[in-house]
């Protein structure tokens, strides 16, 4: 696993990805502020994984 996101206030892990498998996760609400496009890159990456699961 590889850590991708850390909370800036308390350094807790908020995101990670598998190093060899097409899997990732985030544990926060990225579109809470300042706008709904903050998480767009997650959805783009996920859609890419679905379209090309072998990478």
PDB file of N, CA, C, O and CB in Angstrom:
ATOM      1  N   UNK A   1       0.835  -1.177   0.000  1.00  0.00           N
ATOM      2  CA  UNK A   1       0.000   0.000   0.000  1.00  0.00           C
ATOM      3  C   UNK A   1       0.880   1.241   0.000  1.00  0.00           C
ATOM      4  O   UNK A   1       2.022   1.221   0.460  1.00  0.00           O
ATOM      5  CB  UNK A   1      -0.950  -0.002   1.208  1.00  0.00           C
ATOM      6  N   UNK A   2       0.320   2.311  -0.524  1.00  0.00           N
ATOM      7  CA  UNK A   2       1.007   3.599  -0.586  1.00  0.00           C
ATOM      8  C   UNK A   2       0.048   4.677  -0.089  1.00  0.00           C
ATOM      9  O   UNK A   2      -1.081   4.773  -0.570  1.00  0.00           O
ATOM     10  CB  UNK A   2       1.503   3.912  -2.041  1.00  0.00           C
ATOM     11  N   UNK A   3       0.485   5.475   0.854  1.00  0.00           N
ATOM     12  CA  UNK A   3      -0.335   6.579   1.357  1.00  0.00           C
ATOM     13  C   UNK A   3      -0.360   7.691   0.319  1.00  0.00           C
ATOM     14  O   UNK A   3       0.684   8.096  -0.192  1.00  0.00           O
ATOM     15  CB  UNK A   3       0.207   7.110   2.720  1.00  0.00           C
ATOM     16  N   UNK A   4      -1.557   8.183   0.007  1.00  0.00           N
ATOM     17  CA  UNK A   4      -1.700   9.250  -0.983  1.00  0.00           C
ATOM     18  C   UNK A   4      -2.207  10.554  -0.387  1.00  0.00           C
ATOM     19  O   UNK A   4      -1.971  11.621  -0.952  1.00  0.00           O
ATOM     20  CB  UNK A   4      -2.630   8.809  -2.075  1.00  0.00           C
ATOM     21  N   UNK A   5      -2.905  10.486   0.753  1.00  0.00           N
ATOM     22  CA  UNK A   5      -3.477  11.683   1.358  1.00  0.00           C
ATOM     23  C   UNK A   5      -3.329  11.623   2.874  1.00  0.00           C
ATOM     24  O   UNK A   5      -3.654  10.614   3.499  1.00  0.00           O
ATOM     25  CB  UNK A   5      -4.961  11.838   0.967  1.00  0.00           C
ATOM     26  N   UNK A   6      -2.839  12.704   3.454  1.00  0.00           N
ATOM     27  CA  UNK A   6      -2.724  12.836   4.907  1.00  0.00           C
ATOM     28  C   UNK A   6      -3.503  14.059   5.360  1.00  0.00           C
ATOM     29  O   UNK A   6      -3.518  15.087   4.683  1.00  0.00           O
ATOM     30  CB  UNK A   6      -1.238  12.940   5.346  1.00  0.00           C
ATOM     31  N   UNK A   7      -4.141  13.939   6.494  1.00  0.00           N
ATOM     32  CA  UNK A   7      -4.822  15.081   7.087  1.00  0.00           C
ATOM     33  C   UNK A   7      -3.768  16.067   7.572  1.00  0.00           C
ATOM     34  O   UNK A   7      -2.853  15.681   8.299  1.00  0.00           O
ATOM     35  CB  UNK A   7      -5.761  14.641   8.254  1.00  0.00           C
ATOM     36  N   UNK A   8      -3.881  17.328   7.183  1.00  0.00           N
ATOM     37  CA  UNK A   8      -2.891  18.325   7.549  1.00  0.00           C
ATOM     38  C   UNK A   8      -2.966  18.738   9.013  1.00  0.00           C
ATOM     39  O   UNK A   8      -2.010  19.298   9.548  1.00  0.00           O
ATOM     40  CB  UNK A   8      -3.049  19.530   6.684  1.00  0.00           C
ATOM     41  N   UNK A   9      -4.085  18.468   9.659  1.00  0.00           N
ATOM     42  CA  UNK A   9      -4.241  18.852  11.059  1.00  0.00           C
ATOM     43  C   UNK A   9      -3.651  17.832  12.024  1.00  0.00           C
ATOM     44  O   UNK A   9      -3.002  18.201  13.003  1.00  0.00           O
ATOM     45  CB  UNK A   9      -5.696  19.051  11.371  1.00  0.00           C
ATOM     46  N   UNK A  10      -3.877  16.543  11.748  1.00  0.00           N
ATOM     47  CA  UNK A  10      -3.435  15.532  12.714  1.00  0.00           C
ATOM     48  C   UNK A  10      -2.631  14.387  12.104  1.00  0.00           C
ATOM     49  O   UNK A  10      -2.322  13.414  12.792  1.00  0.00           O
ATOM     50  CB  UNK A  10      -4.622  14.968  13.413  1.00  0.00           C
ATOM     51  N   UNK A  11      -2.291  14.495  10.819  1.00  0.00           N
ATOM     52  CA  UNK A  11      -1.483  13.496  10.106  1.00  0.00           C
ATOM     53  C   UNK A  11      -2.113  12.110  10.032  1.00  0.00           C
ATOM     54  O   UNK A  11      -1.399  11.126   9.843  1.00  0.00           O
ATOM     55  CB  UNK A  11      -0.151  13.382  10.759  1.00  0.00           C
ATOM     56  N   UNK A  12      -3.438  12.008  10.178  1.00  0.00           N
ATOM     57  CA  UNK A  12      -4.082  10.717   9.976  1.00  0.00           C
ATOM     58  C   UNK A  12      -4.165  10.420   8.481  1.00  0.00           C
ATOM     59  O   UNK A  12      -4.241  11.332   7.657  1.00  0.00           O
ATOM     60  CB  UNK A  12      -5.491  10.696  10.622  1.00  0.00           C
ATOM     61  N   UNK A  13      -4.151   9.142   8.148  1.00  0.00           N
ATOM     62  CA  UNK A  13      -4.222   8.728   6.743  1.00  0.00           C
ATOM     63  C   UNK A  13      -5.645   8.936   6.235  1.00  0.00           C
ATOM     64  O   UNK A  13      -6.609   8.479   6.849  1.00  0.00           O
ATOM     65  CB  UNK A  13      -3.786   7.237   6.571  1.00  0.00           C
ATOM     66  N   UNK A  14      -5.762   9.631   5.108  1.00  0.00           N
ATOM     67  CA  UNK A  14      -7.066   9.870   4.492  1.00  0.00           C
ATOM     68  C   UNK A  14      -7.195   9.242   3.119  1.00  0.00           C
ATOM     69  O   UNK A  14      -8.283   9.205   2.545  1.00  0.00           O
ATOM     70  CB  UNK A  14      -7.321  11.342   4.389  1.00  0.00           C
ATOM     71  N   UNK A  15      -6.085   8.748   2.591  1.00  0.00           N
ATOM     72  CA  UNK A  15      -6.157   8.098   1.295  1.00  0.00           C
ATOM     73  C   UNK A  15      -4.961   7.190   1.073  1.00  0.00           C
ATOM     74  O   UNK A  15      -3.857   7.440   1.558  1.00  0.00           O
ATOM     75  CB  UNK A  15      -6.242   9.132   0.188  1.00  0.00           C
ATOM     76  N   UNK A  16      -5.219   6.118   0.318  1.00  0.00           N
ATOM     77  CA  UNK A  16      -4.129   5.210  -0.028  1.00  0.00           C
ATOM     78  C   UNK A  16      -4.469   4.472  -1.309  1.00  0.00           C
ATOM     79  O   UNK A  16      -5.619   4.460  -1.747  1.00  0.00           O
ATOM     80  CB  UNK A  16      -3.855   4.211   1.115  1.00  0.00           C
ATOM     81  N   UNK A  17      -3.463   3.861  -1.901  1.00  0.00           N
ATOM     82  CA  UNK A  17      -3.652   3.065  -3.109  1.00  0.00           C
ATOM     83  C   UNK A  17      -2.774   1.831  -3.012  1.00  0.00           C
ATOM     84  O   UNK A  17      -1.745   1.826  -2.337  1.00  0.00           O
ATOM     85  CB  UNK A  17      -3.322   3.888  -4.391  1.00  0.00           C
ATOM     86  N   UNK A  18      -3.206   0.788  -3.704  1.00  0.00           N
ATOM     87  CA  UNK A  18      -2.419  -0.432  -3.784  1.00  0.00           C
ATOM     88  C   UNK A  18      -1.314  -0.196  -4.806  1.00  0.00           C
ATOM     89  O   UNK A  18      -1.548   0.445  -5.831  1.00  0.00           O
ATOM     90  CB  UNK A  18      -3.307  -1.670  -4.172  1.00  0.00           C
ATOM     91  N   UNK A  19      -0.129  -0.698  -4.544  1.00  0.00           N
ATOM     92  CA  UNK A  19       1.004  -0.440  -5.444  1.00  0.00           C
ATOM     93  C   UNK A  19       0.950  -1.223  -6.744  1.00  0.00           C
ATOM     94  O   UNK A  19       1.526  -0.789  -7.741  1.00  0.00           O
ATOM     95  CB  UNK A  19       2.284  -0.757  -4.742  1.00  0.00           C
ATOM     96  N   UNK A  20       0.270  -2.372  -6.762  1.00  0.00           N
ATOM     97  CA  UNK A  20       0.241  -3.174  -7.991  1.00  0.00           C
ATOM     98  C   UNK A  20      -1.158  -3.432  -8.536  1.00  0.00           C
ATOM     99  O   UNK A  20      -1.315  -3.684  -9.731  1.00  0.00           O
ATOM    100  CB  UNK A  20       0.909  -4.484  -7.745  1.00  0.00           C
ATOM    101  N   UNK A  21      -2.162  -3.374  -7.694  1.00  0.00           N
ATOM    102  CA  UNK A  21      -3.536  -3.616  -8.143  1.00  0.00           C
ATOM    103  C   UNK A  21      -4.266  -2.295  -8.378  1.00  0.00           C
ATOM    104  O   UNK A  21      -3.918  -1.286  -7.765  1.00  0.00           O
ATOM    105  CB  UNK A  21      -4.301  -4.471  -7.108  1.00  0.00           C
ATOM    106  N   UNK A  22      -5.258  -2.281  -9.243  1.00  0.00           N
ATOM    107  CA  UNK A  22      -6.012  -1.045  -9.502  1.00  0.00           C
ATOM    108  C   UNK A  22      -7.036  -0.781  -8.395  1.00  0.00           C
ATOM    109  O   UNK A  22      -8.237  -0.968  -8.587  1.00  0.00           O
ATOM    110  CB  UNK A  22      -6.724  -1.127 -10.870  1.00  0.00           C
ATOM    111  N   UNK A  23      -6.542  -0.346  -7.241  1.00  0.00           N
ATOM    112  CA  UNK A  23      -7.424  -0.082  -6.103  1.00  0.00           C
ATOM    113  C   UNK A  23      -6.927   1.123  -5.325  1.00  0.00           C
ATOM    114  O   UNK A  23      -5.730   1.263  -5.073  1.00  0.00           O
ATOM    115  CB  UNK A  23      -7.515  -1.315  -5.182  1.00  0.00           C
ATOM    116  N   UNK A  24      -7.858   1.995  -4.947  1.00  0.00           N
ATOM    117  CA  UNK A  24      -7.518   3.141  -4.118  1.00  0.00           C
ATOM    118  C   UNK A  24      -8.714   3.507  -3.257  1.00  0.00           C
ATOM    119  O   UNK A  24      -9.835   3.068  -3.513  1.00  0.00           O
ATOM    120  CB  UNK A  24      -7.077   4.342  -4.983  1.00  0.00           C
ATOM    121  N   UNK A  25      -8.467   4.312  -2.240  1.00  0.00           N
ATOM    122  CA  UNK A  25      -9.535   4.714  -1.335  1.00  0.00           C
ATOM    123  C   UNK A  25      -9.219   6.074  -0.728  1.00  0.00           C
ATOM    124  O   UNK A  25      -8.054   6.433  -0.551  1.00  0.00           O
ATOM    125  CB  UNK A  25      -9.739   3.661  -0.229  1.00  0.00           C
ATOM    126  N   UNK A  26     -10.257   6.815  -0.415  1.00  0.00           N
ATOM    127  CA  UNK A  26     -10.111   8.057   0.349  1.00  0.00           C
ATOM    128  C   UNK A  26     -11.153   8.058   1.448  1.00  0.00           C
ATOM    129  O   UNK A  26     -12.257   7.544   1.272  1.00  0.00           O
ATOM    130  CB  UNK A  26     -10.259   9.320  -0.565  1.00  0.00           C
ATOM    131  N   UNK A  27     -10.796   8.637   2.578  1.00  0.00           N
ATOM    132  CA  UNK A  27     -11.700   8.702   3.714  1.00  0.00           C
ATOM    133  C   UNK A  27     -11.818  10.157   4.162  1.00  0.00           C
ATOM    134  O   UNK A  27     -11.267  10.555   5.189  1.00  0.00           O
ATOM    135  CB  UNK A  27     -11.203   7.793   4.879  1.00  0.00           C
ATOM    136  N   UNK A  28     -12.525  10.916   3.395  1.00  0.00           N
ATOM    137  CA  UNK A  28     -12.864  12.286   3.734  1.00  0.00           C
ATOM    138  C   UNK A  28     -13.885  12.756   2.718  1.00  0.00           C
ATOM    139  O   UNK A  28     -14.188  12.031   1.771  1.00  0.00           O
ATOM    140  CB  UNK A  28     -11.601  13.213   3.753  1.00  0.00           C
ATOM    141  N   UNK A  29     -14.406  13.916   2.887  1.00  0.00           N
ATOM    142  CA  UNK A  29     -15.445  14.431   1.996  1.00  0.00           C
ATOM    143  C   UNK A  29     -14.828  15.550   1.164  1.00  0.00           C
ATOM    144  O   UNK A  29     -14.950  16.721   1.524  1.00  0.00           O
ATOM    145  CB  UNK A  29     -16.701  14.943   2.803  1.00  0.00           C
ATOM    146  N   UNK A  30     -14.161  15.209   0.048  1.00  0.00           N
ATOM    147  CA  UNK A  30     -13.387  16.212  -0.687  1.00  0.00           C
ATOM    148  C   UNK A  30     -14.217  17.346  -1.281  1.00  0.00           C
ATOM    149  O   UNK A  30     -13.699  18.445  -1.476  1.00  0.00           O
ATOM    150  CB  UNK A  30     -12.638  15.545  -1.778  1.00  0.00           C
ATOM    151  N   UNK A  31     -15.482  17.103  -1.571  1.00  0.00           N
ATOM    152  CA  UNK A  31     -16.269  18.178  -2.176  1.00  0.00           C
ATOM    153  C   UNK A  31     -16.967  19.049  -1.140  1.00  0.00           C
ATOM    154  O   UNK A  31     -17.828  19.852  -1.498  1.00  0.00           O
ATOM    155  CB  UNK A  31     -17.294  17.596  -3.118  1.00  0.00           C
ATOM    156  N   UNK A  32     -16.620  18.910   0.121  1.00  0.00           N
ATOM    157  CA  UNK A  32     -17.241  19.739   1.149  1.00  0.00           C
ATOM    158  C   UNK A  32     -16.900  21.217   0.966  1.00  0.00           C
ATOM    159  O   UNK A  32     -17.723  22.085   1.258  1.00  0.00           O
ATOM    160  CB  UNK A  32     -16.804  19.274   2.532  1.00  0.00           C
ATOM    161  N   UNK A  33     -15.704  21.501   0.488  1.00  0.00           N
ATOM    162  CA  UNK A  33     -15.297  22.884   0.242  1.00  0.00           C
ATOM    163  C   UNK A  33     -14.037  22.877  -0.589  1.00  0.00           C
ATOM    164  O   UNK A  33     -13.237  21.958  -0.411  1.00  0.00           O
ATOM    165  CB  UNK A  33     -15.077  23.658   1.570  1.00  0.00           C
ATOM    166  N   UNK A  34     -13.796  23.781  -1.445  1.00  0.00           N
ATOM    167  CA  UNK A  34     -14.610  24.916  -1.804  1.00  0.00           C
ATOM    168  C   UNK A  34     -15.622  24.656  -2.907  1.00  0.00           C
ATOM    169  O   UNK A  34     -16.461  25.515  -3.177  1.00  0.00           O
ATOM    170  CB  UNK A  34     -13.742  26.013  -2.205  1.00  0.00           C
ATOM    171  N   UNK A  35     -15.569  23.490  -3.556  1.00  0.00           N
ATOM    172  CA  UNK A  35     -16.530  23.262  -4.626  1.00  0.00           C
ATOM    173  C   UNK A  35     -16.650  21.793  -4.990  1.00  0.00           C
ATOM    174  O   UNK A  35     -15.861  20.973  -4.520  1.00  0.00           O
ATOM    175  CB  UNK A  35     -16.145  24.056  -5.844  1.00  0.00           C
ATOM    176  N   UNK A  36     -17.627  21.449  -5.822  1.00  0.00           N
ATOM    177  CA  UNK A  36     -17.889  20.052  -6.139  1.00  0.00           C
ATOM    178  C   UNK A  36     -16.857  19.415  -7.065  1.00  0.00           C
ATOM    179  O   UNK A  36     -16.906  18.204  -7.280  1.00  0.00           O
ATOM    180  CB  UNK A  36     -19.232  19.935  -6.757  1.00  0.00           C
ATOM    181  N   UNK A  37     -15.934  20.180  -7.612  1.00  0.00           N
ATOM    182  CA  UNK A  37     -14.945  19.628  -8.531  1.00  0.00           C
ATOM    183  C   UNK A  37     -13.680  19.148  -7.831  1.00  0.00           C
ATOM    184  O   UNK A  37     -12.774  18.639  -8.490  1.00  0.00           O
ATOM    185  CB  UNK A  37     -14.584  20.654  -9.561  1.00  0.00           C
ATOM    186  N   UNK A  38     -13.598  19.297  -6.513  1.00  0.00           N
ATOM    187  CA  UNK A  38     -12.401  18.891  -5.781  1.00  0.00           C
ATOM    188  C   UNK A  38     -12.113  17.402  -5.895  1.00  0.00           C
ATOM    189  O   UNK A  38     -10.952  16.997  -5.833  1.00  0.00           O
ATOM    190  CB  UNK A  38     -12.540  19.262  -4.334  1.00  0.00           C
ATOM    191  N   UNK A  39     -13.139  16.583  -6.059  1.00  0.00           N
ATOM    192  CA  UNK A  39     -12.963  15.133  -6.122  1.00  0.00           C
ATOM    193  C   UNK A  39     -13.026  14.595  -7.543  1.00  0.00           C
ATOM    194  O   UNK A  39     -12.995  13.379  -7.734  1.00  0.00           O
ATOM    195  CB  UNK A  39     -14.011  14.453  -5.280  1.00  0.00           C
ATOM    196  N   UNK A  40     -13.112  15.450  -8.532  1.00  0.00           N
ATOM    197  CA  UNK A  40     -13.282  15.003  -9.910  1.00  0.00           C
ATOM    198  C   UNK A  40     -12.186  14.036 -10.341  1.00  0.00           C
ATOM    199  O   UNK A  40     -12.460  13.063 -11.044  1.00  0.00           O
ATOM    200  CB  UNK A  40     -13.305  16.194 -10.841  1.00  0.00           C
ATOM    201  N   UNK A  41     -10.956  14.294  -9.928  1.00  0.00           N
ATOM    202  CA  UNK A  41      -9.872  13.423 -10.361  1.00  0.00           C
ATOM    203  C   UNK A  41     -10.021  12.006  -9.815  1.00  0.00           C
ATOM    204  O   UNK A  41      -9.536  11.062 -10.439  1.00  0.00           O
ATOM    205  CB  UNK A  41      -8.540  14.003  -9.932  1.00  0.00           C
ATOM    206  N   UNK A  42     -10.686  11.826  -8.655  1.00  0.00           N
ATOM    207  CA  UNK A  42     -10.958  10.475  -8.152  1.00  0.00           C
ATOM    208  C   UNK A  42     -11.890   9.742  -9.102  1.00  0.00           C
ATOM    209  O   UNK A  42     -11.654   8.585  -9.448  1.00  0.00           O
ATOM    210  CB  UNK A  42     -11.571  10.527  -6.735  1.00  0.00           C
ATOM    211  N   UNK A  43     -12.948  10.420  -9.521  1.00  0.00           N
ATOM    212  CA  UNK A  43     -13.916   9.793 -10.414  1.00  0.00           C
ATOM    213  C   UNK A  43     -13.317   9.529 -11.787  1.00  0.00           C
ATOM    214  O   UNK A  43     -13.624   8.516 -12.414  1.00  0.00           O
ATOM    215  CB  UNK A  43     -15.153  10.666 -10.547  1.00  0.00           C
ATOM    216  N   UNK A  44     -12.467  10.431 -12.256  1.00  0.00           N
ATOM    217  CA  UNK A  44     -11.785  10.210 -13.533  1.00  0.00           C
ATOM    218  C   UNK A  44     -10.875   8.981 -13.458  1.00  0.00           C
ATOM    219  O   UNK A  44     -10.851   8.164 -14.378  1.00  0.00           O
ATOM    220  CB  UNK A  44     -10.966  11.455 -13.928  1.00  0.00           C
ATOM    221  N   UNK A  45     -10.129   8.856 -12.362  1.00  0.00           N
ATOM    222  CA  UNK A  45      -9.241   7.706 -12.194  1.00  0.00           C
ATOM    223  C   UNK A  45     -10.050   6.412 -12.095  1.00  0.00           C
ATOM    224  O   UNK A  45      -9.683   5.402 -12.695  1.00  0.00           O
ATOM    225  CB  UNK A  45      -8.361   7.884 -10.940  1.00  0.00           C
ATOM    226  N   UNK A  46     -11.148   6.441 -11.340  1.00  0.00           N
ATOM    227  CA  UNK A  46     -11.991   5.263 -11.193  1.00  0.00           C
ATOM    228  C   UNK A  46     -12.585   4.850 -12.548  1.00  0.00           C
ATOM    229  O   UNK A  46     -12.594   3.667 -12.888  1.00  0.00           O
ATOM    230  CB  UNK A  46     -13.115   5.534 -10.174  1.00  0.00           C
ATOM    231  N   UNK A  47     -13.073   5.818 -13.311  1.00  0.00           N
ATOM    232  CA  UNK A  47     -13.624   5.514 -14.636  1.00  0.00           C
ATOM    233  C   UNK A  47     -12.549   4.904 -15.529  1.00  0.00           C
ATOM    234  O   UNK A  47     -12.822   3.977 -16.292  1.00  0.00           O
ATOM    235  CB  UNK A  47     -14.205   6.787 -15.292  1.00  0.00           C
ATOM    236  N   UNK A  48     -11.332   5.425 -15.434  1.00  0.00           N
ATOM    237  CA  UNK A  48     -10.230   4.858 -16.215  1.00  0.00           C
ATOM    238  C   UNK A  48      -9.942   3.414 -15.826  1.00  0.00           C
ATOM    239  O   UNK A  48      -9.628   2.588 -16.683  1.00  0.00           O
ATOM    240  CB  UNK A  48      -8.975   5.696 -16.036  1.00  0.00           C
ATOM    241  N   UNK A  49     -10.048   3.111 -14.544  1.00  0.00           N
ATOM    242  CA  UNK A  49      -9.829   1.729 -14.083  1.00  0.00           C
ATOM    243  C   UNK A  49     -10.890   0.790 -14.643  1.00  0.00           C
ATOM    244  O   UNK A  49     -10.603  -0.359 -14.979  1.00  0.00           O
ATOM    245  CB  UNK A  49      -9.835   1.666 -12.545  1.00  0.00           C
ATOM    246  N   UNK A  50     -12.113   1.288 -14.739  1.00  0.00           N
ATOM    247  CA  UNK A  50     -13.196   0.465 -15.279  1.00  0.00           C
ATOM    248  C   UNK A  50     -12.996   0.239 -16.777  1.00  0.00           C
ATOM    249  O   UNK A  50     -13.190  -0.869 -17.279  1.00  0.00           O
ATOM    250  CB  UNK A  50     -14.567   1.128 -15.014  1.00  0.00           C
ATOM    251  N   UNK A  51     -12.607   1.297 -17.480  1.00  0.00           N
ATOM    252  CA  UNK A  51     -12.426   1.195 -18.928  1.00  0.00           C
ATOM    253  C   UNK A  51     -11.214   0.352 -19.298  1.00  0.00           C
ATOM    254  O   UNK A  51     -11.224  -0.334 -20.320  1.00  0.00           O
ATOM    255  CB  UNK A  51     -12.287   2.577 -19.533  1.00  0.00           C
ATOM    256  N   UNK A  52     -10.167   0.397 -18.471  1.00  0.00           N
ATOM    257  CA  UNK A  52      -8.943  -0.339 -18.760  1.00  0.00           C
ATOM    258  C   UNK A  52      -8.428  -0.981 -17.472  1.00  0.00           C
ATOM    259  O   UNK A  52      -7.475  -0.475 -16.879  1.00  0.00           O
ATOM    260  CB  UNK A  52      -7.865   0.596 -19.384  1.00  0.00           C
ATOM    261  N   UNK A  53      -9.037  -2.089 -17.022  1.00  0.00           N
ATOM    262  CA  UNK A  53      -8.679  -2.654 -15.724  1.00  0.00           C
ATOM    263  C   UNK A  53      -7.261  -3.209 -15.652  1.00  0.00           C
ATOM    264  O   UNK A  53      -6.748  -3.413 -14.552  1.00  0.00           O
ATOM    265  CB  UNK A  53      -9.638  -3.733 -15.378  1.00  0.00           C
ATOM    266  N   UNK A  54      -6.621  -3.454 -16.770  1.00  0.00           N
ATOM    267  CA  UNK A  54      -5.246  -3.976 -16.757  1.00  0.00           C
ATOM    268  C   UNK A  54      -4.195  -2.875 -16.658  1.00  0.00           C
ATOM    269  O   UNK A  54      -2.999  -3.155 -16.579  1.00  0.00           O
ATOM    270  CB  UNK A  54      -4.994  -4.797 -18.004  1.00  0.00           C
ATOM    271  N   UNK A  55      -4.650  -1.613 -16.664  1.00  0.00           N
ATOM    272  CA  UNK A  55      -3.726  -0.497 -16.519  1.00  0.00           C
ATOM    273  C   UNK A  55      -3.259  -0.018 -17.821  1.00  0.00           C
ATOM    274  O   UNK A  55      -2.469   0.924 -17.886  1.00  0.00           O
ATOM    275  CB  UNK A  55      -2.565  -0.863 -15.688  1.00  0.00           C
TER     276      UNK A  55
END
